[in-house]
Amino acid sequence: WHTHGKFSKEIIACIEGEILIIFQDGSKVLLKETDDYKIEKEVAHMAVVGETPCEIIAMTIPKEV
């Protein structure tokens, strides 16, 4: 499990294949090609790649100070 701190959100965009994002509360989001998802700050999560390799872009968005 990991988070991106109390000041950062993360956006994951799936370019190819599939990736499963699992949250510590038990919820899950399956991203397929062209899907994206925003993970709010301090939300613990992990990613699992399926049988098909995937390509993603993961962007961490820090809070403006």
N, CA, C and O atoms as a Maestro MAE file, in Angstrom:
{
 s_m_m2io_version
 :::
 2.0.0
}

f_m_ct {
 s_m_title
 :::
 protein
 m_atom[260] {
  # First column is atom index #
  i_m_mmod_type
  r_m_x_coord
  r_m_y_coord
  r_m_z_coord
  i_m_residue_number
  s_m_chain_name
  s_m_pdb_residue_name
  s_m_pdb_atom_name
  i_m_atomic_number
  :::
  1 25 0.839 -1.187 0.000 1 A "TRP " " N  " 7
  2 3 0.000 0.000 0.000 1 A "TRP " " CA " 6
  3 2 0.871 1.233 0.000 1 A "TRP " " C  " 6
  4 15 1.946 1.251 0.599 1 A "TRP " " O  " 8
  5 25 0.398 2.267 -0.679 2 A "HIS " " N  " 7
  6 3 1.103 3.538 -0.631 2 A "HIS " " CA " 6
  7 2 0.131 4.690 -0.851 2 A "HIS " " C  " 6
  8 15 -0.966 4.507 -1.379 2 A "HIS " " O  " 8
  9 25 0.555 5.874 -0.435 3 A "THR " " N  " 7
  10 3 -0.183 7.107 -0.714 3 A "THR " " CA " 6
  11 2 0.812 8.083 -1.329 3 A "THR " " C  " 6
  12 15 2.006 7.797 -1.420 3 A "THR " " O  " 8
  13 25 0.312 9.220 -1.742 4 A "HIS " " N  " 7
  14 3 1.189 10.242 -2.295 4 A "HIS " " CA " 6
  15 2 1.214 11.465 -1.390 4 A "HIS " " C  " 6
  16 15 1.433 12.589 -1.841 4 A "HIS " " O  " 8
  17 25 0.987 11.223 -0.115 5 A "GLY " " N  " 7
  18 3 1.086 12.284 0.876 5 A "GLY " " CA " 6
  19 2 -0.197 13.076 1.045 5 A "GLY " " C  " 6
  20 15 -1.170 12.907 0.310 5 A "GLY " " O  " 8
  21 25 -0.160 13.940 2.035 6 A "LYS " " N  " 7
  22 3 -1.368 14.696 2.364 6 A "LYS " " CA " 6
  23 2 -1.598 15.886 1.447 6 A "LYS " " C  " 6
  24 15 -2.626 16.554 1.552 6 A "LYS " " O  " 8
  25 25 -0.656 16.163 0.545 7 A "PHE " " N  " 7
  26 3 -0.811 17.305 -0.339 7 A "PHE " " CA " 6
  27 2 -0.971 16.941 -1.809 7 A "PHE " " C  " 6
  28 15 -1.180 17.830 -2.635 7 A "PHE " " O  " 8
  29 25 -0.880 15.656 -2.160 8 A "SER " " N  " 7
  30 3 -0.851 15.284 -3.581 8 A "SER " " CA " 6
  31 2 -1.986 14.357 -3.985 8 A "SER " " C  " 6
  32 15 -2.308 13.402 -3.279 8 A "SER " " O  " 8
  33 25 -2.580 14.652 -5.120 9 A "LYS " " N  " 7
  34 3 -3.525 13.759 -5.781 9 A "LYS " " CA " 6
  35 2 -2.749 13.046 -6.879 9 A "LYS " " C  " 6
  36 15 -1.654 13.470 -7.249 9 A "LYS " " O  " 8
  37 25 -3.320 11.959 -7.400 10 A "GLU " " N  " 7
  38 3 -2.677 11.253 -8.503 10 A "GLU " " CA " 6
  39 2 -3.717 10.967 -9.573 10 A "GLU " " C  " 6
  40 15 -4.842 10.574 -9.265 10 A "GLU " " O  " 8
  41 25 -3.343 11.163 -10.816 11 A "ILE " " N  " 7
  42 3 -4.192 10.774 -11.938 11 A "ILE " " CA " 6
  43 2 -3.465 9.679 -12.692 11 A "ILE " " C  " 6
  44 15 -2.294 9.823 -13.043 11 A "ILE " " O  " 8
  45 25 -4.170 8.579 -12.941 12 A "ILE " " N  " 7
  46 3 -3.611 7.470 -13.703 12 A "ILE " " CA " 6
  47 2 -4.405 7.362 -14.999 12 A "ILE " " C  " 6
  48 15 -5.629 7.238 -14.980 12 A "ILE " " O  " 8
  49 25 -3.705 7.409 -16.110 13 A "ALA " " N  " 7
  50 3 -4.319 7.245 -17.431 13 A "ALA " " CA " 6
  51 2 -3.779 5.964 -18.047 13 A "ALA " " C  " 6
  52 15 -2.565 5.779 -18.136 13 A "ALA " " O  " 8
  53 25 -4.672 5.080 -18.470 14 A "CYS " " N  " 7
  54 3 -4.283 3.820 -19.092 14 A "CYS " " CA " 6
  55 2 -4.188 4.033 -20.600 14 A "CYS " " C  " 6
  56 15 -5.169 4.393 -21.251 14 A "CYS " " O  " 8
  57 25 -3.013 3.808 -21.138 15 A "ILE " " N  " 7
  58 3 -2.767 4.011 -22.565 15 A "ILE " " CA " 6
  59 2 -3.007 2.718 -23.342 15 A "ILE " " C  " 6
  60 15 -3.516 2.738 -24.463 15 A "ILE " " O  " 8
  61 25 -2.634 1.597 -22.731 16 A "GLU " " N  " 7
  62 3 -2.770 0.302 -23.399 16 A "GLU " " CA " 6
  63 2 -2.916 -0.790 -22.338 16 A "GLU " " C  " 6
  64 15 -2.332 -0.691 -21.259 16 A "GLU " " O  " 8
  65 25 -3.696 -1.831 -22.645 17 A "GLY " " N  " 7
  66 3 -3.868 -2.946 -21.718 17 A "GLY " " CA " 6
  67 2 -4.858 -2.618 -20.609 17 A "GLY " " C  " 6
  68 15 -5.777 -1.823 -20.803 17 A "GLY " " O  " 8
  69 25 -4.667 -3.236 -19.441 18 A "GLU " " N  " 7
  70 3 -5.543 -3.027 -18.289 18 A "GLU " " CA " 6
  71 2 -4.716 -2.981 -17.014 18 A "GLU " " C  " 6
  72 15 -3.679 -3.634 -16.901 18 A "GLU " " O  " 8
  73 25 -5.198 -2.193 -16.055 19 A "ILE " " N  " 7
  74 3 -4.569 -2.140 -14.739 19 A "ILE " " CA " 6
  75 2 -5.678 -2.029 -13.696 19 A "ILE " " C  " 6
  76 15 -6.636 -1.276 -13.871 19 A "ILE " " O  " 8
  77 25 -5.539 -2.775 -12.624 20 A "LEU " " N  " 7
  78 3 -6.519 -2.777 -11.547 20 A "LEU " " CA " 6
  79 2 -5.956 -1.965 -10.396 20 A "LEU " " C  " 6
  80 15 -4.868 -2.258 -9.899 20 A "LEU " " O  " 8
  81 25 -6.687 -0.951 -9.970 21 A "ILE " " N  " 7
  82 3 -6.305 -0.158 -8.812 21 A "ILE " " CA " 6
  83 2 -7.138 -0.669 -7.639 21 A "ILE " " C  " 6
  84 15 -8.367 -0.689 -7.698 21 A "ILE " " O  " 8
  85 25 -6.452 -1.081 -6.573 22 A "ILE " " N  " 7
  86 3 -7.125 -1.618 -5.385 22 A "ILE " " CA " 6
  87 2 -6.889 -0.639 -4.243 22 A "ILE " " C  " 6
  88 15 -5.763 -0.197 -4.012 22 A "ILE " " O  " 8
  89 25 -7.956 -0.308 -3.536 23 A "PHE " " N  " 7
  90 3 -7.865 0.629 -2.427 23 A "PHE " " CA " 6
  91 2 -7.918 -0.134 -1.106 23 A "PHE " " C  " 6
  92 15 -8.511 -1.209 -1.018 23 A "PHE " " O  " 8
  93 25 -7.298 0.433 -0.096 24 A "GLN " " N  " 7
  94 3 -7.195 -0.246 1.193 24 A "GLN " " CA " 6
  95 2 -8.561 -0.535 1.807 24 A "GLN " " C  " 6
  96 15 -8.686 -1.450 2.621 24 A "GLN " " O  " 8
  97 25 -9.583 0.227 1.433 25 A "ASP " " N  " 7
  98 3 -10.929 -0.032 1.958 25 A "ASP " " CA " 6
  99 2 -11.619 -1.208 1.253 25 A "ASP " " C  " 6
  100 15 -12.754 -1.548 1.588 25 A "ASP " " O  " 8
  101 25 -10.937 -1.832 0.275 26 A "GLY " " N  " 7
  102 3 -11.491 -2.987 -0.434 26 A "GLY " " CA " 6
  103 2 -12.101 -2.657 -1.781 26 A "GLY " " C  " 6
  104 15 -12.391 -3.569 -2.556 26 A "GLY " " O  " 8
  105 25 -12.302 -1.396 -2.082 27 A "SER " " N  " 7
  106 3 -12.872 -1.039 -3.385 27 A "SER " " CA " 6
  107 2 -11.807 -1.183 -4.477 27 A "SER " " C  " 6
  108 15 -10.607 -1.164 -4.205 27 A "SER " " O  " 8
  109 25 -12.278 -1.326 -5.712 28 A "LYS " " N  " 7
  110 3 -11.395 -1.549 -6.852 28 A "LYS " " CA " 6
  111 2 -11.878 -0.761 -8.058 28 A "LYS " " C  " 6
  112 15 -13.073 -0.501 -8.203 28 A "LYS " " O  " 8
  113 25 -10.941 -0.384 -8.922 29 A "VAL " " N  " 7
  114 3 -11.260 0.275 -10.180 29 A "VAL " " CA " 6
  115 2 -10.407 -0.380 -11.261 29 A "VAL " " C  " 6
  116 15 -9.181 -0.414 -11.155 29 A "VAL " " O  " 8
  117 25 -11.057 -0.898 -12.297 30 A "LEU " " N  " 7
  118 3 -10.344 -1.486 -13.429 30 A "LEU " " CA " 6
  119 2 -10.247 -0.450 -14.532 30 A "LEU " " C  " 6
  120 15 -11.260 0.030 -15.041 30 A "LEU " " O  " 8
  121 25 -9.014 -0.107 -14.899 31 A "LEU " " N  " 7
  122 3 -8.799 0.846 -15.981 31 A "LEU " " CA " 6
  123 2 -8.415 0.083 -17.236 31 A "LEU " " C  " 6
  124 15 -7.514 -0.756 -17.226 31 A "LEU " " O  " 8
  125 25 -9.122 0.395 -18.319 32 A "LYS " " N  " 7
  126 3 -8.814 -0.181 -19.629 32 A "LYS " " CA " 6
  127 2 -8.315 0.942 -20.522 32 A "LYS " " C  " 6
  128 15 -8.315 2.110 -20.133 32 A "LYS " " O  " 8
  129 25 -7.895 0.578 -21.708 33 A "GLU " " N  " 7
  130 3 -7.347 1.546 -22.651 33 A "GLU " " CA " 6
  131 2 -8.241 2.788 -22.766 33 A "GLU " " C  " 6
  132 15 -9.452 2.668 -22.953 33 A "GLU " " O  " 8
  133 25 -7.660 3.939 -22.657 34 A "THR " " N  " 7
  134 3 -8.254 5.284 -22.711 34 A "THR " " CA " 6
  135 2 -8.972 5.708 -21.419 34 A "THR " " C  " 6
  136 15 -9.476 6.828 -21.351 34 A "THR " " O  " 8
  137 25 -9.032 4.847 -20.398 35 A "ASP " " N  " 7
  138 3 -9.640 5.229 -19.118 35 A "ASP " " CA " 6
  139 2 -8.645 6.023 -18.286 35 A "ASP " " C  " 6
  140 15 -7.432 5.862 -18.424 35 A "ASP " " O  " 8
  141 25 -9.175 6.885 -17.418 36 A "ASP " " N  " 7
  142 3 -8.327 7.544 -16.430 36 A "ASP " " CA " 6
  143 2 -9.082 7.630 -15.116 36 A "ASP " " C  " 6
  144 15 -10.305 7.496 -15.073 36 A "ASP " " O  " 8
  145 25 -8.330 7.858 -14.043 37 A "TYR " " N  " 7
  146 3 -8.938 7.878 -12.718 37 A "TYR " " CA " 6
  147 2 -8.116 8.779 -11.808 37 A "TYR " " C  " 6
  148 15 -6.885 8.744 -11.834 37 A "TYR " " O  " 8
  149 25 -8.803 9.586 -11.002 38 A "LYS " " N  " 7
  150 3 -8.124 10.469 -10.054 38 A "LYS " " CA " 6
  151 2 -8.202 9.865 -8.656 38 A "LYS " " C  " 6
  152 15 -9.286 9.543 -8.171 38 A "LYS " " O  " 8
  153 25 -7.056 9.715 -8.019 39 A "ILE " " N  " 7
  154 3 -6.976 9.221 -6.652 39 A "ILE " " CA " 6
  155 2 -6.741 10.424 -5.747 39 A "ILE " " C  " 6
  156 15 -5.771 11.163 -5.919 39 A "ILE " " O  " 8
  157 25 -7.617 10.611 -4.802 40 A "GLU " " N  " 7
  158 3 -7.517 11.763 -3.907 40 A "GLU " " CA " 6
  159 2 -6.324 11.626 -2.965 40 A "GLU " " C  " 6
  160 15 -5.803 10.530 -2.763 40 A "GLU " " O  " 8
  161 25 -5.900 12.751 -2.391 41 A "LYS " " N  " 7
  162 3 -4.759 12.749 -1.478 41 A "LYS " " CA " 6
  163 2 -5.022 11.845 -0.269 41 A "LYS " " C  " 6
  164 15 -6.156 11.711 0.191 41 A "LYS " " O  " 8
  165 25 -3.969 11.240 0.224 42 A "GLU " " N  " 7
  166 3 -3.957 10.367 1.396 42 A "GLU " " CA " 6
  167 2 -4.782 9.087 1.251 42 A "GLU " " C  " 6
  168 15 -5.075 8.444 2.259 42 A "GLU " " O  " 8
  169 25 -5.161 8.699 0.045 43 A "VAL " " N  " 7
  170 3 -5.912 7.461 -0.162 43 A "VAL " " CA " 6
  171 2 -4.911 6.341 -0.458 43 A "VAL " " C  " 6
  172 15 -4.203 6.384 -1.463 43 A "VAL " " O  " 8
  173 25 -4.859 5.337 0.425 44 A "ALA " " N  " 7
  174 3 -3.930 4.217 0.256 44 A "ALA " " CA " 6
  175 2 -4.411 3.309 -0.872 44 A "ALA " " C  " 6
  176 15 -5.589 2.960 -0.950 44 A "ALA " " O  " 8
  177 25 -3.467 2.934 -1.749 45 A "HIS " " N  " 7
  178 3 -3.826 2.124 -2.907 45 A "HIS " " CA " 6
  179 2 -2.630 1.313 -3.394 45 A "HIS " " C  " 6
  180 15 -1.492 1.533 -2.981 45 A "HIS " " O  " 8
  181 25 -2.923 0.371 -4.283 46 A "MET " " N  " 7
  182 3 -1.888 -0.384 -4.987 46 A "MET " " CA " 6
  183 2 -2.412 -0.675 -6.379 46 A "MET " " C  " 6
  184 15 -3.612 -0.572 -6.635 46 A "MET " " O  " 8
  185 25 -1.516 -1.037 -7.270 47 A "ALA " " N  " 7
  186 3 -1.904 -1.344 -8.649 47 A "ALA " " CA " 6
  187 2 -1.470 -2.767 -8.987 47 A "ALA " " C  " 6
  188 15 -0.398 -3.218 -8.585 47 A "ALA " " O  " 8
  189 25 -2.334 -3.470 -9.741 48 A "VAL " " N  " 7
  190 3 -2.047 -4.830 -10.171 48 A "VAL " " CA " 6
  191 2 -2.243 -4.897 -11.680 48 A "VAL " " C  " 6
  192 15 -3.302 -4.549 -12.201 48 A "VAL " " O  " 8
  193 25 -1.209 -5.348 -12.367 49 A "VAL " " N  " 7
  194 3 -1.289 -5.515 -13.812 49 A "VAL " " CA " 6
  195 2 -1.752 -6.934 -14.093 49 A "VAL " " C  " 6
  196 15 -1.257 -7.883 -13.484 49 A "VAL " " O  " 8
  197 25 -2.699 -7.082 -15.012 50 A "GLY " " N  " 7
  198 3 -3.232 -8.394 -15.354 50 A "GLY " " CA " 6
  199 2 -2.315 -9.179 -16.271 50 A "GLY " " C  " 6
  200 15 -1.118 -8.906 -16.354 50 A "GLY " " O  " 8
  201 25 -2.883 -10.152 -16.957 51 A "GLU " " N  " 7
  202 3 -2.110 -10.996 -17.860 51 A "GLU " " CA " 6
  203 2 -1.576 -10.214 -19.056 51 A "GLU " " C  " 6
  204 15 -0.531 -10.553 -19.612 51 A "GLU " " O  " 8
  205 25 -2.296 -9.175 -19.445 52 A "THR " " N  " 7
  206 3 -1.871 -8.347 -20.572 52 A "THR " " CA " 6
  207 2 -1.048 -7.178 -20.053 52 A "THR " " C  " 6
  208 15 -1.526 -6.426 -19.204 52 A "THR " " O  " 8
  209 25 0.173 -7.004 -20.539 53 A "PRO " " N  " 7
  210 3 0.967 -5.848 -20.098 53 A "PRO " " CA " 6
  211 2 0.221 -4.539 -20.380 53 A "PRO " " C  " 6
  212 15 -0.594 -4.457 -21.298 53 A "PRO " " O  " 8
  213 25 0.516 -3.534 -19.581 54 A "CYS " " N  " 7
  214 3 -0.157 -2.253 -19.788 54 A "CYS " " CA " 6
  215 2 0.861 -1.130 -19.851 54 A "CYS " " C  " 6
  216 15 2.003 -1.265 -19.411 54 A "CYS " " O  " 8
  217 25 0.415 -0.025 -20.407 55 A "GLU " " N  " 7
  218 3 1.168 1.216 -20.384 55 A "GLU " " CA " 6
  219 2 0.275 2.254 -19.728 55 A "GLU " " C  " 6
  220 15 -0.891 2.405 -20.094 55 A "GLU " " O  " 8
  221 25 0.830 2.969 -18.755 56 A "ILE " " N  " 7
  222 3 0.069 4.013 -18.079 56 A "ILE " " CA " 6
  223 2 0.886 5.294 -18.011 56 A "ILE " " C  " 6
  224 15 2.105 5.295 -18.185 56 A "ILE " " O  " 8
  225 25 0.176 6.377 -17.754 57 A "ILE " " N  " 7
  226 3 0.802 7.629 -17.372 57 A "ILE " " CA " 6
  227 2 0.271 7.927 -15.978 57 A "ILE " " C  " 6
  228 15 -0.941 7.996 -15.774 57 A "ILE " " O  " 8
  229 25 1.174 8.105 -15.017 58 A "ALA " " N  " 7
  230 3 0.783 8.424 -13.649 58 A "ALA " " CA " 6
  231 2 1.294 9.828 -13.333 58 A "ALA " " C  " 6
  232 15 2.494 10.095 -13.393 58 A "ALA " " O  " 8
  233 25 0.358 10.719 -12.995 59 A "MET " " N  " 7
  234 3 0.701 12.111 -12.709 59 A "MET " " CA " 6
  235 2 0.370 12.436 -11.260 59 A "MET " " C  " 6
  236 15 -0.762 12.237 -10.820 59 A "MET " " O  " 8
  237 25 1.342 12.928 -10.528 60 A "THR " " N  " 7
  238 3 1.118 13.365 -9.168 60 A "THR " " CA " 6
  239 2 0.937 14.879 -9.187 60 A "THR " " C  " 6
  240 15 1.761 15.613 -9.731 60 A "THR " " O  " 8
  241 25 -0.149 15.322 -8.586 61 A "ILE " " N  " 7
  242 3 -0.490 16.740 -8.637 61 A "ILE " " CA " 6
  243 2 -0.375 17.322 -7.222 61 A "ILE " " C  " 6
  244 15 -1.246 17.092 -6.383 61 A "ILE " " O  " 8
  245 25 0.696 18.073 -6.962 62 A "PRO " " N  " 7
  246 3 0.873 18.632 -5.618 62 A "PRO " " CA " 6
  247 2 -0.055 19.827 -5.396 62 A "PRO " " C  " 6
  248 15 -0.448 20.525 -6.331 62 A "PRO " " O  " 8
  249 25 -0.381 20.029 -4.142 63 A "LYS " " N  " 7
  250 3 -1.173 21.196 -3.752 63 A "LYS " " CA " 6
  251 2 -0.334 22.450 -3.978 63 A "LYS " " C  " 6
  252 15 0.858 22.476 -3.671 63 A "LYS " " O  " 8
  253 25 -0.963 23.477 -4.512 64 A "GLU " " N  " 7
  254 3 -0.256 24.742 -4.690 64 A "GLU " " CA " 6
  255 2 -0.098 25.395 -3.315 64 A "GLU " " C  " 6
  256 15 -1.029 25.421 -2.511 64 A "GLU " " O  " 8
  257 25 1.081 25.910 -3.073 65 A "VAL " " N  " 7
  258 3 1.362 26.528 -1.769 65 A "VAL " " CA " 6
  259 2 1.411 28.024 -1.918 65 A "VAL " " C  " 6
  260 15 1.635 28.735 -0.938 65 A "VAL " " O  " 8
  :::
 }
 m_bond[259] {
  # First column is bond index #
  i_m_from
  i_m_to
  i_m_order
  :::
  1 1 2 1
  2 2 3 1
  3 3 4 2
  4 3 5 1
  5 5 6 1
  6 6 7 1
  7 7 8 2
  8 7 9 1
  9 9 10 1
  10 10 11 1
  11 11 12 2
  12 11 13 1
  13 13 14 1
  14 14 15 1
  15 15 16 2
  16 15 17 1
  17 17 18 1
  18 18 19 1
  19 19 20 2
  20 19 21 1
  21 21 22 1
  22 22 23 1
  23 23 24 2
  24 23 25 1
  25 25 26 1
  26 26 27 1
  27 27 28 2
  28 27 29 1
  29 29 30 1
  30 30 31 1
  31 31 32 2
  32 31 33 1
  33 33 34 1
  34 34 35 1
  35 35 36 2
  36 35 37 1
  37 37 38 1
  38 38 39 1
  39 39 40 2
  40 39 41 1
  41 41 42 1
  42 42 43 1
  43 43 44 2
  44 43 45 1
  45 45 46 1
  46 46 47 1
  47 47 48 2
  48 47 49 1
  49 49 50 1
  50 50 51 1
  51 51 52 2
  52 51 53 1
  53 53 54 1
  54 54 55 1
  55 55 56 2
  56 55 57 1
  57 57 58 1
  58 58 59 1
  59 59 60 2
  60 59 61 1
  61 61 62 1
  62 62 63 1
  63 63 64 2
  64 63 65 1
  65 65 66 1
  66 66 67 1
  67 67 68 2
  68 67 69 1
  69 69 70 1
  70 70 71 1
  71 71 72 2
  72 71 73 1
  73 73 74 1
  74 74 75 1
  75 75 76 2
  76 75 77 1
  77 77 78 1
  78 78 79 1
  79 79 80 2
  80 79 81 1
  81 81 82 1
  82 82 83 1
  83 83 84 2
  84 83 85 1
  85 85 86 1
  86 86 87 1
  87 87 88 2
  88 87 89 1
  89 89 90 1
  90 90 91 1
  91 91 92 2
  92 91 93 1
  93 93 94 1
  94 94 95 1
  95 95 96 2
  96 95 97 1
  97 97 98 1
  98 98 99 1
  99 99 100 2
  100 99 101 1
  101 101 102 1
  102 102 103 1
  103 103 104 2
  104 103 105 1
  105 105 106 1
  106 106 107 1
  107 107 108 2
  108 107 109 1
  109 109 110 1
  110 110 111 1
  111 111 112 2
  112 111 113 1
  113 113 114 1
  114 114 115 1
  115 115 116 2
  116 115 117 1
  117 117 118 1
  118 118 119 1
  119 119 120 2
  120 119 121 1
  121 121 122 1
  122 122 123 1
  123 123 124 2
  124 123 125 1
  125 125 126 1
  126 126 127 1
  127 127 128 2
  128 127 129 1
  129 129 130 1
  130 130 131 1
  131 131 132 2
  132 131 133 1
  133 133 134 1
  134 134 135 1
  135 135 136 2
  136 135 137 1
  137 137 138 1
  138 138 139 1
  139 139 140 2
  140 139 141 1
  141 141 142 1
  142 142 143 1
  143 143 144 2
  144 143 145 1
  145 145 146 1
  146 146 147 1
  147 147 148 2
  148 147 149 1
  149 149 150 1
  150 150 151 1
  151 151 152 2
  152 151 153 1
  153 153 154 1
  154 154 155 1
  155 155 156 2
  156 155 157 1
  157 157 158 1
  158 158 159 1
  159 159 160 2
  160 159 161 1
  161 161 162 1
  162 162 163 1
  163 163 164 2
  164 163 165 1
  165 165 166 1
  166 166 167 1
  167 167 168 2
  168 167 169 1
  169 169 170 1
  170 170 171 1
  171 171 172 2
  172 171 173 1
  173 173 174 1
  174 174 175 1
  175 175 176 2
  176 175 177 1
  177 177 178 1
  178 178 179 1
  179 179 180 2
  180 179 181 1
  181 181 182 1
  182 182 183 1
  183 183 184 2
  184 183 185 1
  185 185 186 1
  186 186 187 1
  187 187 188 2
  188 187 189 1
  189 189 190 1
  190 190 191 1
  191 191 192 2
  192 191 193 1
  193 193 194 1
  194 194 195 1
  195 195 196 2
  196 195 197 1
  197 197 198 1
  198 198 199 1
  199 199 200 2
  200 199 201 1
  201 201 202 1
  202 202 203 1
  203 203 204 2
  204 203 205 1
  205 205 206 1
  206 206 207 1
  207 207 208 2
  208 207 209 1
  209 209 210 1
  210 210 211 1
  211 211 212 2
  212 211 213 1
  213 213 214 1
  214 214 215 1
  215 215 216 2
  216 215 217 1
  217 217 218 1
  218 218 219 1
  219 219 220 2
  220 219 221 1
  221 221 222 1
  222 222 223 1
  223 223 224 2
  224 223 225 1
  225 225 226 1
  226 226 227 1
  227 227 228 2
  228 227 229 1
  229 229 230 1
  230 230 231 1
  231 231 232 2
  232 231 233 1
  233 233 234 1
  234 234 235 1
  235 235 236 2
  236 235 237 1
  237 237 238 1
  238 238 239 1
  239 239 240 2
  240 239 241 1
  241 241 242 1
  242 242 243 1
  243 243 244 2
  244 243 245 1
  245 245 246 1
  246 246 247 1
  247 247 248 2
  248 247 249 1
  249 249 250 1
  250 250 251 1
  251 251 252 2
  252 251 253 1
  253 253 254 1
  254 254 255 1
  255 255 256 2
  256 255 257 1
  257 257 258 1
  258 258 259 1
  259 259 260 2
  :::
 }
}
